[in-house]
Amino acid sequence: LLLNEYPIATNLLTTLMECLNSTDPNICEIVIETFRRLSLSAGNEVFLENLPQSFLKHLVNLLVIPNPETREAALEILCPISDRKLATKMNIAKEPKCIKRLVALLCATPDTVIEEKISKLAALTLAKLSLAPSIKDQLMIYEPELVMVASSNKKISETVCNMLAELDSYQLKKPHFQAQSY
């Protein structure tokens, strides 16, 4: 389904957003799955990245839900839109627990195929977000965790190492302050 082919695309997305506020978890899962399927079609990212900040908040909140399929779906939506405009990257990262939850997903030991995919998607999403200068400071807090993941998880180590290299070059470019003597 390509949203740009339908004049009612905005109405559809608005209705789906309203359904996300449902207290019925089954409805929320169906809506997230619908958004995930929409995100798979090239060109729909433009529509998804222009949804209100509350949409990103829903996605970030889904990153800690017990159902791995729902976490995967949230990441399958976040990952492609995190590769879009700088403003979109910043909107995603400004969700209060976004970076922390993505790092937590990276640090979790994947026991199943779906958890392994979740780790990969979290790594890719973080890597894309890390290209925005204002997000690098947030990521620096998690540098020890990222180093641990890079050295222990072969499947995502290259992505995490590239992110760490980007953070290192950023740190070298930052003005240094004189170290305090203790």
N, C-alpha and C positions, 0 to 999 in steps of 0.2 A: 504494500500500500504506500504509494507516494503521496504525501500530504499536499504537495504543490499542485497536484492534479484535481484537487477537490476544493470548491469554493467554501465548503463548510468546515474546512480543516480547523480553523480557529475555534469554532463552536464545539467540535468534537473534543479538542484538547481541553477546553474549558469544562466540559461535562466530565471528562475523565479526571480532571483535577478535583472537581467537587466530589466525585466518588472516592477519591483518596482519603477524604475526611470521614468516611463511613466507619462505624464502630464494628462492623462485621469484617473480621480478618480475611475471610474468603473473598469478599468483594475487593479488598485492597490488593490481595495477591493476583486476582484476575486483572485489575487495572495495571499493576506493575508489569505483569506479563504482556499486556497490550502495549504499554510504553516500550518494553524491551523489543517487541517485534517491530514496532515503528522505528526504533533506533537502528535496526539492521538494514533498512533501506537508505541507500546513499541519497542525500539531499534533505532527509528529514531532520538532520542535526540542527539545521537552521531554526526549525520550529521548536525543537526541544530546548535549545539553548536560550530561547527567548521566553520560556515559561517563567512564572514568578519565582522568587527566591524560596517560597514555601515548597516548591517542587524539589529543589535541591535539598532542602531540609528533610523532606520525606525520604529521599534516597539515602542520605547520610544516616538517618535513623534506622533504615533497613539494614545497614551494614552490621548491626549487632543482633539482629533477629536470629532466633535459633534455627530456623529453616534455611539450610544452605542454598536451596534453589532460589529463594527470594533474595538472599545476599548476592548470589551470582547474577540474578536479573538486574539488581540495582547497580552492580558494577558494570554490567554490559551496557547500561545506559550512560553511566558516568564516564566510562573510559573514552568513548568516541567524542563526547562533547567536551572532555577535558583537553582535547587536541585542537580545539577551535580557537576563538579569539582570546586575547590576553584578558579582557574583561570577564569572559566566561570562566577562565582559570581562577581568577581572583574571586569571583562569586562562589565558586565551588569551595575554594580554600577558606573563605571567610565564615563558612558554617562552623560553629564553635568546636565540634569534635571530629571534623572531617579528617584532618591529617592524622590525628591520634588513632582513629579507627582504621584508617588505611594501613598505618604502620602495624597496628595490632594484627590485622589480617595477614600481613607479611610475616610476622613473627610466629604466628600459630603454625604448629607442625601439621602439615597436610596428611591426613590418614586415608582420604578417599580421593578419587579422581576429581570430583566436584570441588573439594577443598583445595586441591592442587591448582585447578583452574581459577579459583577465587584468589589464591596467592599471586598467580601470574597477572590477573586483571588488576589487582591492587598495586602490584609493582609497576605495571604500565601506566596506570592512572597517576600514581605518584610521580613517575618519571616525566609525564607530560605536564603535570602541575609544577614540577620543579623548574621548568623553563622560565617561569615568571619570577623576576627578581624579588618581588615582595614576599613570595612564598618561601624563598630560600632560608630566610631567618627562622621561619617556623620549622622547617625541616632540620636545621642545624641542631635543634634540641634532641632530635632522634638519631643523630649520627652514630652513637654507639650501637643502637639496635640495628641500624642499617648495615653497619660493619659486620655484626654478628650474623645477620641473614645472608649477606654477600658471601661469607665464608662457610656457611653451613647448608645452603640450599642451592644446589647446582643448577636447578631449572630456572631460577630467576636471578642468579648471581651476576650475569652479564648486565642485565637491566639495572640492578641495584648498584653495581660497580660504576656504571656510566653516570648514574645519578650522584654517587659519592664524588666522582671526579669533577662533575659540574659544581657541586657544593664546595669542593676544595678550591677550584679556580675562582669561585665567587668570594670565598674567604680571603684569598690572596689579593683580590682587587679592593676589598673593603679597607677603608682607612684604619690603621692600627692605632690603638691608644697605648700610651706608655704603661708597661706592666708595673704593678704595685709591688714593692718589696715587703716581705713579711718578716 
